[in-house]
Amino acid sequence: MHLTVNGRIARGAFARTMHHVHDLAMNLRRIREAKGLNQRDLAEMVGVDQSTIQRAEKMASTAKLATYQRCADVLGVTLSDLFAEDRSPVEAALLAAFRQVPESKQGKVFDLLELAREENPKTASGKDQADGR
């Protein structure tokens, strides 16, 4: 069965959803700035006006999913990275580096991280198990 979607309704639903996502975090601006780009630079790379980037960063109801996807592509991140909860700079760099490792070697990288974690075990509360707490 094929469903037909009214474009205006879909955009409105996306805008309402995006309002809630904004409460978590909108990382487009942070990622853009981390890459040393201003809004005009990113707009040029994406092929849109600067005002389009400005609206996207402010989560305006008129912002389009296609704009976010093109921004993600240009910035070398995933669409979910733009809407994910904030990561520390170290976490973001680690994730970016991990994604550049060939898939055949990612398991080995993960094993190294597990080994490092085992050398400094933490409980769910974040306290060292050696503390005895």
N, CA, C and O atoms as a printed pandas DataFrame, in Angstrom:
     atom_number atom_name residue_name chain_id  residue_number  x_coord  y_coord  z_coord
0              1         N          MET        A               1    0.843   -1.173    0.000
1              2        CA          MET        A               1    0.000    0.000    0.000
2              3         C          MET        A               1    0.888    1.235    0.000
3              4         O          MET        A               1    1.848    1.301    0.768
4              5         N          HIS        A               2    0.592    2.193   -0.828
5              6        CA          HIS        A               2    1.366    3.422   -0.934
6              7         C          HIS        A               2    0.570    4.560   -0.317
7              8         O          HIS        A               2   -0.598    4.761   -0.648
8              9         N          LEU        A               3    1.199    5.296    0.572
9             10        CA          LEU        A               3    0.529    6.420    1.209
10            11         C          LEU        A               3    0.967    7.722    0.563
11            12         O          LEU        A               3    2.151    7.914    0.287
12            13         N          THR        A               4    0.030    8.603    0.324
13            14        CA          THR        A               4    0.334    9.917   -0.198
14            15         C          THR        A               4    0.369   10.887    0.975
15            16         O          THR        A               4   -0.519   10.875    1.828
16            17         N          VAL        A               5    1.395   11.722    1.013
17            18        CA          VAL        A               5    1.551   12.657    2.116
18            19         C          VAL        A               5    1.436   14.078    1.590
19            20         O          VAL        A               5    2.096   14.450    0.620
20            21         N          ASN        A               6    0.603   14.854    2.230
21            22        CA          ASN        A               6    0.468   16.266    1.882
22            23         C          ASN        A               6    1.720   16.981    2.371
23            24         O          ASN        A               6    2.027   16.949    3.563
24            25         N          GLY        A               7    2.448   17.629    1.458
25            26        CA          GLY        A               7    3.706   18.294    1.787
26            27         C          GLY        A               7    3.587   19.335    2.874
27            28         O          GLY        A               7    4.476   19.447    3.719
28            29         N          ARG        A               8    2.510   20.098    2.874
29            30        CA          ARG        A               8    2.350   21.124    3.900
30            31         C          ARG        A               8    2.159   20.504    5.274
31            32         O          ARG        A               8    2.731   20.976    6.257
32            33         N          ILE        A               9    1.370   19.463    5.345
33            34        CA          ILE        A               9    1.141   18.795    6.623
34            35         C          ILE        A               9    2.437   18.165    7.115
35            36         O          ILE        A               9    2.765   18.250    8.299
36            37         N          ALA        A              10    3.176   17.532    6.204
37            38        CA          ALA        A              10    4.438   16.890    6.577
38            39         C          ALA        A              10    5.419   17.922    7.111
39            40         O          ALA        A              10    6.086   17.677    8.116
40            41         N          ARG        A              11    5.519   19.082    6.448
41            42        CA          ARG        A              11    6.434   20.122    6.923
42            43         C          ARG        A              11    6.021   20.601    8.306
43            44         O          ARG        A              11    6.873   20.830    9.164
44            45         N          GLY        A              12    4.730   20.754    8.527
45            46        CA          GLY        A              12    4.257   21.194    9.832
46            47         C          GLY        A              12    4.556   20.186   10.921
47            48         O          GLY        A              12    4.942   20.549   12.032
48            49         N          ALA        A              13    4.374   18.908   10.590
49            50        CA          ALA        A              13    4.683   17.856   11.559
50            51         C          ALA        A              13    6.168   17.847   11.867
51            52         O          ALA        A              13    6.571   17.677   13.017
52            53         N          PHE        A              14    6.986   18.030   10.828
53            54        CA          PHE        A              14    8.435   18.075   11.028
54            55         C          PHE        A              14    8.789   19.257   11.912
55            56         O          PHE        A              14    9.615   19.125   12.815
56            57         N          ALA        A              15    8.180   20.406   11.671
57            58        CA          ALA        A              15    8.475   21.593   12.465
58            59         C          ALA        A              15    8.101   21.382   13.925
59            60         O          ALA        A              15    8.851   21.777   14.818
60            61         N          ARG        A              16    6.944   20.762   14.181
61            62        CA          ARG        A              16    6.547   20.501   15.562
62            63         C          ARG        A              16    7.517   19.539   16.227
63            64         O          ARG        A              16    7.884   19.731   17.386
64            65         N          THR        A              17    7.936   18.505   15.507
65            66        CA          THR        A              17    8.899   17.552   16.041
66            67         C          THR        A              17   10.217   18.249   16.320
67            68         O          THR        A              17   10.842   18.012   17.354
68            69         N          MET        A              18   10.639   19.106   15.407
69            70        CA          MET        A              18   11.913   19.791   15.550
70            71         C          MET        A              18   11.911   20.707   16.761
71            72         O          MET        A              18   12.956   20.911   17.378
72            73         N          HIS        A              19   10.763   21.263   17.112
73            74        CA          HIS        A              19   10.697   22.114   18.294
74            75         C          HIS        A              19   11.098   21.309   19.523
75            76         O          HIS        A              19   11.817   21.815   20.385
76            77         N          HIS        A              20   10.647   20.075   19.613
77            78        CA          HIS        A              20   10.988   19.227   20.743
78            79         C          HIS        A              20   12.448   18.791   20.681
79            80         O          HIS        A              20   13.110   18.696   21.715
80            81         N          VAL        A              21   12.948   18.531   19.493
81            82        CA          VAL        A              21   14.346   18.137   19.345
82            83         C          VAL        A              21   15.251   19.273   19.793
83            84         O          VAL        A              21   16.323   19.035   20.350
84            85         N          HIS        A              22   14.821   20.505   19.552
85            86        CA          HIS        A              22   15.626   21.653   19.945
86            87         C          HIS        A              22   15.875   21.645   21.447
87            88         O          HIS        A              22   16.920   22.113   21.902
88            89         N          ASP        A              23   14.927   21.119   22.225
89            90        CA          ASP        A              23   15.112   21.052   23.662
90            91         C          ASP        A              23   16.298   20.163   24.016
91            92         O          ASP        A              23   16.981   20.421   25.007
92            93         N          LEU        A              24   16.559   19.113   23.223
93            94        CA          LEU        A              24   17.713   18.255   23.487
94            95         C          LEU        A              24   18.987   19.012   23.128
95            96         O          LEU        A              24   19.809   19.311   23.994
96            97         N          ALA        A              25   19.137   19.312   21.868
97            98        CA          ALA        A              25   20.297   20.075   21.421
98            99         C          ALA        A              25   20.273   20.173   19.909
99           100         O          ALA        A              25   19.923   19.218   19.217
100          101         N          MET        A              26   20.642   21.317   19.414
101          102        CA          MET        A              26   20.806   21.484   17.981
102          103         C          MET        A              26   22.254   21.812   17.768
103          104         O          MET        A              26   22.733   22.859   18.204
104          105         N          ASN        A              27   22.949   20.932   17.107
105          106        CA          ASN        A              27   24.390   21.028   17.006
106          107         C          ASN        A              27   24.897   21.654   15.718
107          108         O          ASN        A              27   26.109   21.785   15.544
108          109         N          LEU        A              28   24.017   22.044   14.815
109          110        CA          LEU        A              28   24.477   22.585   13.537
110          111         C          LEU        A              28   25.438   23.752   13.745
111          112         O          LEU        A              28   26.521   23.778   13.160
112          113         N          ARG        A              29   25.055   24.693   14.554
113          114        CA          ARG        A              29   25.915   25.861   14.791
114          115         C          ARG        A              29   27.240   25.444   15.415
115          116         O          ARG        A              29   28.300   25.881   14.966
116          117         N          ARG        A              30   27.193   24.606   16.442
117          118        CA          ARG        A              30   28.412   24.167   17.131
118          119         C          ARG        A              30   29.351   23.450   16.171
119          120         O          ARG        A              30   30.555   23.703   16.179
120          121         N          ILE        A              31   28.811   22.558   15.344
121          122        CA          ILE        A              31   29.636   21.805   14.401
122          123         C          ILE        A              31   30.211   22.748   13.347
123          124         O          ILE        A              31   31.385   22.648   12.991
124          125         N          ARG        A              32   29.379   23.662   12.851
125          126        CA          ARG        A              32   29.843   24.629   11.854
126          127         C          ARG        A              32   30.995   25.448   12.400
127          128         O          ARG        A              32   32.015   25.617   11.731
128          129         N          GLU        A              33   30.835   25.956   13.613
129          130        CA          GLU        A              33   31.874   26.778   14.222
130          131         C          GLU        A              33   33.136   25.968   14.506
131          132         O          GLU        A              33   34.246   26.479   14.354
132          133         N          ALA        A              34   32.978   24.712   14.918
133          134        CA          ALA        A              34   34.136   23.855   15.175
134          135         C          ALA        A              34   34.954   23.625   13.902
135          136         O          ALA        A              34   36.162   23.397   13.962
136          137         N          LYS        A              35   34.290   23.687   12.769
137          138        CA          LYS        A              35   34.974   23.511   11.481
138          139         C          LYS        A              35   35.523   24.842   10.957
139          140         O          LYS        A              35   36.087   24.896    9.864
140          141         N          GLY        A              36   35.357   25.916   11.739
141          142        CA          GLY        A              36   35.885   27.221   11.352
142          143         C          GLY        A              36   35.091   27.918   10.260
143          144         O          GLY        A              36   35.631   28.745    9.526
144          145         N          LEU        A              37   33.818   27.588   10.153
145          146        CA          LEU        A              37   32.979   28.168    9.103
146          147         C          LEU        A              37   31.998   29.167    9.702
147          148         O          LEU        A              37   31.512   28.985   10.819
148          149         N          ASN        A              38   31.713   30.221    8.949
149          150        CA          ASN        A              38   30.622   31.098    9.353
150          151         C          ASN        A              38   29.388   30.690    8.553
151          152         O          ASN        A              38   29.467   29.821    7.685
152          153         N          GLN        A              39   28.265   31.309    8.841
153          154        CA          GLN        A              39   27.027   30.938    8.153
154          155         C          GLN        A              39   27.136   31.135    6.647
155          156         O          GLN        A              39   26.630   30.320    5.876
156          157         N          ARG        A              40   27.783   32.195    6.230
157          158        CA          ARG        A              40   27.916   32.477    4.801
158          159         C          ARG        A              40   28.738   31.383    4.107
159          160         O          ARG        A              40   28.395   30.944    3.010
160          161         N          ASP        A              41   29.832   30.944    4.761
161          162        CA          ASP        A              41   30.671   29.873    4.195
162          163         C          ASP        A              41   29.858   28.597    4.002
163          164         O          ASP        A              41   29.886   27.985    2.934
164          165         N          LEU        A              42   29.136   28.205    5.046
165          166        CA          LEU        A              42   28.354   26.976    4.971
166          167         C          LEU        A              42   27.259   27.099    3.913
167          168         O          LEU        A              42   27.010   26.163    3.153
168          169         N          ALA        A              43   26.621   28.242    3.871
169          170        CA          ALA        A              43   25.556   28.450    2.880
170          171         C          ALA        A              43   26.101   28.281    1.465
171          172         O          ALA        A              43   25.464   27.659    0.615
172          173         N          GLU        A              44   27.276   28.835    1.224
173          174        CA          GLU        A              44   27.902   28.720   -0.093
174          175         C          GLU        A              44   28.196   27.256   -0.427
175          176         O          GLU        A              44   27.951   26.808   -1.547
176          177         N          MET        A              45   28.715   26.528    0.538
177          178        CA          MET        A              45   29.056   25.122    0.327
178          179         C          MET        A              45   27.816   24.266    0.082
179          180         O          MET        A              45   27.850   23.306   -0.687
180          181         N          VAL        A              46   26.721   24.632    0.750
181          182        CA          VAL        A              46   25.473   23.875    0.635
182          183         C          VAL        A              46   24.679   24.300   -0.595
183          184         O          VAL        A              46   23.888   23.526   -1.134
184          185         N          GLY        A              47   24.901   25.544   -1.033
185          186        CA          GLY        A              47   24.173   26.049   -2.194
186          187         C          GLY        A              47   22.856   26.709   -1.844
187          188         O          GLY        A              47   21.885   26.630   -2.597
188          189         N          VAL        A              48   22.832   27.371   -0.678
189          190        CA          VAL        A              48   21.630   28.081   -0.236
190          191         C          VAL        A              48   22.032   29.472    0.222
191          192         O          VAL        A              48   23.218   29.797    0.267
192          193         N          ASP        A              49   21.042   30.298    0.561
193          194        CA          ASP        A              49   21.305   31.624    1.104
194          195         C          ASP        A              49   21.735   31.520    2.563
195          196         O          ASP        A              49   21.419   30.544    3.244
196          197         N          GLN        A              50   22.457   32.528    3.037
197          198        CA          GLN        A              50   22.866   32.569    4.438
198          199         C          GLN        A              50   21.642   32.536    5.359
199          200         O          GLN        A              50   21.680   31.926    6.427
200          201         N          SER        A              51   20.562   33.192    4.940
201          202        CA          SER        A              51   19.353   33.224    5.769
202          203         C          SER        A              51   18.777   31.817    5.959
203          204         O          SER        A              51   18.137   31.547    6.976
204          205         N          THR        A              52   18.995   30.929    5.000
205          206        CA          THR        A              52   18.527   29.545    5.128
206          207         C          THR        A              52   19.284   28.835    6.243
207          208         O          THR        A              52   18.692   28.099    7.032
208          209         N          ILE        A              53   20.591   29.057    6.306
209          210        CA          ILE        A              53   21.408   28.464    7.375
210          211         C          ILE        A              53   20.998   29.055    8.717
211          212         O          ILE        A              53   20.894   28.341    9.715
212          213         N          GLN        A              54   20.767   30.360    8.733
213          214        CA          GLN        A              54   20.344   31.020    9.964
214          215         C          GLN        A              54   19.033   30.422   10.472
215          216         O          GLN        A              54   18.898   30.152   11.665
216          217         N          ARG        A              55   18.071   30.216    9.580
217          218        CA          ARG        A              55   16.783   29.618    9.976
218          219         C          ARG        A              55   16.980   28.193   10.473
219          220         O          ARG        A              55   16.349   27.776   11.445
220          221         N          ALA        A              56   17.856   27.445    9.807
221          222        CA          ALA        A              56   18.105   26.065   10.219
222          223         C          ALA        A              56   18.710   26.030   11.623
223          224         O          ALA        A              56   18.319   25.204   12.448
224          225         N          GLU        A              57   19.657   26.920   11.892
225          226        CA          GLU        A              57   20.287   26.950   13.212
226          227         C          GLU        A              57   19.319   27.380   14.305
227          228         O          GLU        A              57   19.464   26.979   15.459
228          229         N          LYS        A              58   18.339   28.189   13.948
229          230        CA          LYS        A              58   17.342   28.638   14.927
230          231         C          LYS        A              58   16.157   27.691   15.012
231          232         O          LYS        A              58   15.223   27.918   15.781
232          233         N          MET        A              59   16.201   26.614   14.205
233          234        CA          MET        A              59   15.127   25.629   14.183
234          235         C          MET        A              59   13.793   26.260   13.783
235          236         O          MET        A              59   12.747   25.901   14.324
236          237         N          ALA        A              60   13.831   27.184   12.850
237          238        CA          ALA        A              60   12.610   27.826   12.369
238          239         C          ALA        A              60   11.684   26.779   11.758
239          240         O          ALA        A              60   12.140   25.782   11.198
240          241         N          SER        A              61   10.403   27.015   11.872
241          242        CA          SER        A              61    9.432   26.050   11.347
242          243         C          SER        A              61    9.527   25.900    9.835
243          244         O          SER        A              61    9.049   24.912    9.278
244          245         N          THR        A              62   10.141   26.871    9.166
245          246        CA          THR        A              62   10.284   26.802    7.712
246          247         C          THR        A              62   11.545   26.049    7.276
247          248         O          THR        A              62   11.743   25.814    6.084
248          249         N          ALA        A              63   12.391   25.673    8.227
249          250        CA          ALA        A              63   13.610   24.929    7.894
250          251         C          ALA        A              63   13.233   23.563    7.336
251          252         O          ALA        A              63   12.325   22.904    7.842
252          253         N          LYS        A              64   13.934   23.145    6.293
253          254        CA          LYS        A              64   13.612   21.888    5.612
254          255         C          LYS        A              64   14.611   20.798    5.967
255          256         O          LYS        A              64   15.797   21.053    6.178
256          257         N          LEU        A              65   14.103   19.592    6.024
257          258        CA          LEU        A              65   14.952   18.441    6.316
258          259         C          LEU        A              65   16.071   18.334    5.280
259          260         O          LEU        A              65   17.197   17.973    5.623
260          261         N          ALA        A              66   15.774   18.641    4.028
261          262        CA          ALA        A              66   16.785   18.564    2.969
262          263         C          ALA        A              66   17.952   19.508    3.264
263          264         O          ALA        A              66   19.097   19.183    2.951
264          265         N          THR        A              67   17.682   20.655    3.853
265          266        CA          THR        A              67   18.743   21.600    4.205
266          267         C          THR        A              67   19.647   20.989    5.265
267          268         O          THR        A              67   20.872   21.065    5.167
268          269         N          TYR        A              68   19.039   20.384    6.279
269          270        CA          TYR        A              68   19.834   19.751    7.332
270          271         C          TYR        A              68   20.676   18.613    6.761
271          272         O          TYR        A              68   21.834   18.443    7.143
272          273         N          GLN        A              69   20.099   17.837    5.851
273          274        CA          GLN        A              69   20.833   16.719    5.259
274          275         C          GLN        A              69   22.026   17.224    4.457
275          276         O          GLN        A              69   23.120   16.667    4.552
276          277         N          ARG        A              70   21.820   18.278    3.667
277          278        CA          ARG        A              70   22.935   18.829    2.874
278          279         C          ARG        A              70   24.006   19.424    3.782
279          280         O          ARG        A              70   25.197   19.289    3.505
280          281         N          CYS        A              71   23.596   20.075    4.853
281          282        CA          CYS        A              71   24.567   20.610    5.816
282          283         C          CYS        A              71   25.377   19.479    6.440
283          284         O          CYS        A              71   26.599   19.572    6.555
284          285         N          ALA        A              72   24.697   18.417    6.838
285          286        CA          ALA        A              72   25.390   17.266    7.428
286          287         C          ALA        A              72   26.401   16.690    6.447
287          288         O          ALA        A              72   27.532   16.382    6.822
288          289         N          ASP        A              73   25.994   16.547    5.195
289          290        CA          ASP        A              73   26.892   16.008    4.169
290          291         C          ASP        A              73   28.133   16.879    4.015
291          292         O          ASP        A              73   29.255   16.374    3.984
292          293         N          VAL        A              74   27.927   18.182    3.920
293          294        CA          VAL        A              74   29.038   19.122    3.727
294          295         C          VAL        A              74   29.958   19.141    4.944
295          296         O          VAL        A              74   31.177   19.242    4.804
296          297         N          LEU        A              75   29.380   19.044    6.129
297          298        CA          LEU        A              75   30.167   19.096    7.366
298          299         C          LEU        A              75   30.807   17.746    7.704
299          300         O          LEU        A              75   31.613   17.654    8.630
300          301         N          GLY        A              76   30.453   16.715    6.962
301          302        CA          GLY        A              76   31.043   15.400    7.197
302          303         C          GLY        A              76   30.522   14.713    8.443
303          304         O          GLY        A              76   31.247   13.960    9.093
304          305         N          VAL        A              77   29.266   14.972    8.776
305          306        CA          VAL        A              77   28.634   14.333    9.931
306          307         C          VAL        A              77   27.330   13.689    9.464
307          308         O          VAL        A              77   26.914   13.872    8.320
308          309         N          THR        A              78   26.703   12.948   10.343
309          310        CA          THR        A              78   25.413   12.359   10.005
310          311         C          THR        A              78   24.298   13.316   10.412
311          312         O          THR        A              78   24.494   14.220   11.224
312          313         N          LEU        A              79   23.148   13.097    9.839
313          314        CA          LEU        A              79   21.981   13.897   10.201
314          315         C          LEU        A              79   21.683   13.745   11.689
315          316         O          LEU        A              79   21.320   14.713   12.357
316          317         N          SER        A              80   21.837   12.544   12.197
317          318        CA          SER        A              80   21.565   12.342   13.629
318          319         C          SER        A              80   22.552   13.115   14.501
319          320         O          SER        A              80   22.209   13.500   15.619
320          321         N          ASP        A              81   23.776   13.350   14.010
321          322        CA          ASP        A              81   24.736   14.153   14.775
322          323         C          ASP        A              81   24.224   15.575   14.976
323          324         O          ASP        A              81   24.502   16.196   16.001
324          325         N          LEU        A              82   23.486   16.088   14.011
325          326        CA          LEU        A              82   22.962   17.447   14.127
326          327         C          LEU        A              82   21.904   17.563   15.217
327          328         O          LEU        A              82   21.714   18.633   15.794
328          329         N          PHE        A              83   21.217   16.460   15.496
329          330        CA          PHE        A              83   20.116   16.496   16.445
330          331         C          PHE        A              83   20.363   15.677   17.695
331          332         O          PHE        A              83   19.463   15.515   18.518
332          333         N          ALA        A              84   21.563   15.162   17.847
333          334        CA          ALA        A              84   21.891   14.341   19.013
334          335         C          ALA        A              84   22.143   15.229   20.223
335          336         O          ALA        A              84   22.376   16.431   20.102
336          337         N          GLU        A              85   22.090   14.603   21.387
337          338        CA          GLU        A              85   22.448   15.341   22.585
338          339         C          GLU        A              85   23.896   15.783   22.451
339          340         O          GLU        A              85   24.694   15.135   21.774
340          341         N          ASP        A              86   24.224   16.877   23.093
341          342        CA          ASP        A              86   25.581   17.417   23.000
342          343         C          ASP        A              86   26.614   16.383   23.429
343          344         O          ASP        A              86   26.417   15.629   24.382
344          345         N          ARG        A              87   27.702   16.375   22.704
345          346        CA          ARG        A              87   28.852   15.554   23.055
346          347         C          ARG        A              87   29.981   16.491   23.403
347          348         O          ARG        A              87   30.046   17.615   22.905
348          349         N          SER        A              88   30.874   16.028   24.261
349          350        CA          SER        A              88   32.063   16.830   24.548
350          351         C          SER        A              88   32.922   16.844   23.290
351          352         O          SER        A              88   32.769   15.976   22.431
352          353         N          PRO        A              89   33.814   17.806   23.170
353          354        CA          PRO        A              89   34.696   17.837   22.002
354          355         C          PRO        A              89   35.507   16.551   21.840
355          356         O          PRO        A              89   35.755   16.106   20.719
356          357         N          VAL        A              90   35.915   15.962   22.952
357          358        CA          VAL        A              90   36.689   14.724   22.878
358          359         C          VAL        A              90   35.819   13.579   22.355
359          360         O          VAL        A              90   36.268   12.787   21.527
360          361         N          GLU        A              91   34.571   13.491   22.840
361          362        CA          GLU        A              91   33.664   12.453   22.357
362          363         C          GLU        A              91   33.387   12.615   20.870
363          364         O          GLU        A              91   33.378   11.632   20.129
364          365         N          ALA        A              92   33.165   13.832   20.436
365          366        CA          ALA        A              92   32.884   14.083   19.026
366          367         C          ALA        A              92   34.084   13.723   18.159
367          368         O          ALA        A              92   33.927   13.121   17.096
368          369         N          ALA        A              93   35.285   14.090   18.611
369          370        CA          ALA        A              93   36.502   13.774   17.851
370          371         C          ALA        A              93   36.724   12.267   17.803
371          372         O          ALA        A              93   37.119   11.726   16.770
372          373         N          LEU        A              94   36.470   11.593   18.916
373          374        CA          LEU        A              94   36.629   10.140   18.968
374          375         C          LEU        A              94   35.658    9.457   18.016
375          376         O          LEU        A              94   36.037    8.536   17.292
376          377         N          LEU        A              95   34.423    9.901   18.015
377          378        CA          LEU        A              95   33.423    9.322   17.128
378          379         C          LEU        A              95   33.781    9.566   15.662
379          380         O          LEU        A              95   33.658    8.667   14.830
380          381         N          ALA        A              96   34.223   10.777   15.352
381          382        CA          ALA        A              96   34.618   11.094   13.976
382          383         C          ALA        A              96   35.794   10.230   13.542
383          384         O          ALA        A              96   35.816    9.727   12.418
384          385         N          ALA        A              97   36.768   10.057   14.425
385          386        CA          ALA        A              97   37.932    9.227   14.098
386          387         C          ALA        A              97   37.519    7.769   13.928
387          388         O          ALA        A              97   37.988    7.094   13.012
388          389         N          PHE        A              98   36.647    7.282   14.800
389          390        CA          PHE        A              98   36.188    5.896   14.716
390          391         C          PHE        A              98   35.487    5.628   13.390
391          392         O          PHE        A              98   35.658    4.566   12.790
392          393         N          ARG        A              99   34.695    6.600   12.939
393          394        CA          ARG        A              99   33.967    6.430   11.674
394          395         C          ARG        A              99   34.906    6.373   10.471
395          396         O          ARG        A              99   34.532    5.858    9.418
396          397         N          GLN        A             100   36.118    6.894   10.620
397          398        CA          GLN        A             100   37.076    6.864    9.521
398          399         C          GLN        A             100   37.895    5.573    9.491
399          400         O          GLN        A             100   38.589    5.295    8.514
400          401         N          VAL        A             101   37.810    4.792   10.562
401          402        CA          VAL        A             101   38.512    3.511   10.608
402          403         C          VAL        A             101   37.751    2.530    9.725
403          404         O          VAL        A             101   36.523    2.467    9.787
404          405         N          PRO        A             102   38.468    1.764    8.903
405          406        CA          PRO        A             102   37.772    0.772    8.073
406          407         C          PRO        A             102   36.926   -0.158    8.947
407          408         O          PRO        A             102   37.333   -0.548   10.042
408          409         N          GLU        A             103   35.759   -0.499    8.446
409          410        CA          GLU        A             103   34.835   -1.336    9.215
410          411         C          GLU        A             103   35.498   -2.628    9.690
411          412         O          GLU        A             103   35.196   -3.121   10.776
412          413         N          SER        A             104   36.388   -3.166    8.887
413          414        CA          SER        A             104   37.059   -4.419    9.247
414          415         C          SER        A             104   37.957   -4.266   10.473
415          416         O          SER        A             104   38.313   -5.261   11.104
416          417         N          LYS        A             105   38.326   -3.031   10.819
417          418        CA          LYS        A             105   39.211   -2.796   11.966
418          419         C          LYS        A             105   38.509   -2.146   13.153
419          420         O          LYS        A             105   39.119   -1.959   14.206
420          421         N          GLN        A             106   37.242   -1.801   12.993
421          422        CA          GLN        A             106   36.525   -1.122   14.072
422          423         C          GLN        A             106   36.407   -1.988   15.317
423          424         O          GLN        A             106   36.434   -1.472   16.435
424          425         N          GLY        A             107   36.278   -3.284   15.138
425          426        CA          GLY        A             107   36.204   -4.192   16.292
426          427         C          GLY        A             107   37.461   -4.125   17.137
427          428         O          GLY        A             107   37.393   -4.168   18.365
428          429         N          LYS        A             108   38.607   -4.020   16.484
429          430        CA          LYS        A             108   39.876   -3.936   17.212
430          431         C          LYS        A             108   39.975   -2.622   17.984
431          432         O          LYS        A             108   40.454   -2.596   19.118
432          433         N          VAL        A             109   39.522   -1.540   17.368
433          434        CA          VAL        A             109   39.530   -0.244   18.050
434          435         C          VAL        A             109   38.615   -0.311   19.266
435          436         O          VAL        A             109   38.969    0.175   20.340
436          437         N          PHE        A             110   37.467   -0.898   19.103
437          438        CA          PHE        A             110   36.529   -1.030   20.218
438          439         C          PHE        A             110   37.144   -1.870   21.336
439          440         O          PHE        A             110   36.992   -1.545   22.514
440          441         N          ASP        A             111   37.839   -2.949   20.969
441          442        CA          ASP        A             111   38.502   -3.795   21.974
442          443         C          ASP        A             111   39.517   -2.993   22.782
443          444         O          ASP        A             111   39.634   -3.181   23.994
444          445         N          LEU        A             112   40.257   -2.095   22.114
445          446        CA          LEU        A             112   41.224   -1.245   22.825
446          447         C          LEU        A             112   40.523   -0.327   23.815
447          448         O          LEU        A             112   41.007   -0.118   24.928
448          449         N          LEU        A             113   39.389    0.218   23.411
449          450        CA          LEU        A             113   38.630    1.083   24.315
450          451         C          LEU        A             113   38.104    0.298   25.511
451          452         O          LEU        A             113   38.117    0.785   26.641
452          453         N          GLU        A             114   37.647   -0.907   25.252
453          454        CA          GLU        A             114   37.173   -1.765   26.350
454          455         C          GLU        A             114   38.314   -2.073   27.314
455          456         O          GLU        A             114   38.120   -2.067   28.530
456          457         N          LEU        A             115   39.486   -2.338   26.782
457          458        CA          LEU        A             115   40.657   -2.621   27.612
458          459         C          LEU        A             115   40.991   -1.411   28.479
459          460         O          LEU        A             115   41.269   -1.556   29.669
460          461         N          ALA        A             116   40.964   -0.223   27.888
461          462        CA          ALA        A             116   41.233    1.002   28.647
462          463         C          ALA        A             116   40.183    1.206   29.735
463          464         O          ALA        A             116   40.505    1.634   30.843
464          465         N          ARG        A             117   38.934    0.902   29.417
465          466        CA          ARG        A             117   37.858    1.049   30.403
466          467         C          ARG        A             117   38.038    0.079   31.553
467          468         O          ARG        A             117   37.800    0.431   32.709
468          469         N          GLU        A             118   38.458   -1.144   31.244
469          470        CA          GLU        A             118   38.661   -2.157   32.286
470          471         C          GLU        A             118   39.788   -1.774   33.232
471          472         O          GLU        A             118   39.772   -2.163   34.400
472          473         N          GLU        A             119   40.763   -1.019   32.749
473          474        CA          GLU        A             119   41.860   -0.575   33.605
474          475         C          GLU        A             119   41.404    0.491   34.590
475          476         O          GLU        A             119   42.067    0.715   35.602
476          477         N          ASN        A             120   40.289    1.149   34.314
477          478        CA          ASN        A             120   39.754    2.184   35.183
478          479         C          ASN        A             120   38.243    1.992   35.283
479          480         O          ASN        A             120   37.478    2.826   34.799
480          481         N          PRO        A             121   37.803    0.878   35.920
481          482        CA          PRO        A             121   36.359    0.584   35.945
482          483         C          PRO        A             121   35.576    1.620   36.740
483          484         O          PRO        A             121   36.026    2.125   37.769
484          485         N          LYS        A             122   34.404    1.911   36.231
485          486        CA          LYS        A             122   33.482    2.851   36.886
486          487         C          LYS        A             122   32.161    2.131   37.127
487          488         O          LYS        A             122   31.760    1.264   36.350
488          489         N          THR        A             123   31.506    2.494   38.192
489          490        CA          THR        A             123   30.167    1.965   38.429
490          491         C          THR        A             123   29.191    2.820   37.654
491          492         O          THR        A             123   29.579    3.812   37.037
492          493         N          ALA        A             124   27.948    2.448   37.683
493          494        CA          ALA        A             124   26.913    3.206   36.981
494          495         C          ALA        A             124   26.835    4.642   37.503
495          496         O          ALA        A             124   26.456    5.550   36.763
496          497         N          SER        A             125   27.186    4.849   38.761
497          498        CA          SER        A             125   27.123    6.198   39.327
498          499         C          SER        A             125   28.341    7.022   38.955
499          500         O          SER        A             125   28.392    8.217   39.243
500          501         N          GLY        A             126   29.342    6.386   38.306
501          502        CA          GLY        A             126   30.510    7.123   37.865
502          503         C          GLY        A             126   31.643    7.141   38.876
503          504         O          GLY        A             126   32.666    7.781   38.634
504          505         N          LYS        A             127   31.485    6.445   40.021
505          506        CA          LYS        A             127   32.529    6.422   41.036
506          507         C          LYS        A             127   33.428    5.217   40.798
507          508         O          LYS        A             127   32.975    4.184   40.305
508          509         N          ASP        A             128   34.678    5.350   41.143
509          510        CA          ASP        A             128   35.600    4.243   40.997
510          511         C          ASP        A             128   35.173    3.100   41.899
511          512         O          ASP        A             128   34.820    3.305   43.060
512          513         N          GLN        A             129   35.210    1.888   41.347
513          514        CA          GLN        A             129   34.876    0.719   42.163
514          515         C          GLN        A             129   35.898    0.528   43.259
515          516         O          GLN        A             129   35.588   -0.038   44.307
516          517         N          ALA        A             130   37.111    0.990   43.032
517          518        CA          ALA        A             130   38.173    0.862   44.047
518          519         C          ALA        A             130   37.852    1.665   45.282
519          520         O          ALA        A             130   38.392    1.383   46.352
520          521         N          ASP        A             131   36.980    2.667   45.169
521          522        CA          ASP        A             131   36.595    3.484   46.325
522          523         C          ASP        A             131   35.830    2.664   47.361
523          524         O          ASP        A             131   35.789    3.011   48.542
524          525         N          GLY        A             132   35.223    1.568   46.896
525          526        CA          GLY        A             132   34.415    0.747   47.782
526          527         C          GLY        A             132   33.056    1.343   48.048
527          528         O          GLY        A             132   32.352    0.896   48.953
528          529         N          ARG        A             133   32.675    2.333   47.285
529          530        CA          ARG        A             133   31.343    2.956   47.474
530          531         C          ARG        A             133   30.323    2.273   46.649
531          532         O          ARG        A             133   29.153    2.654   46.675
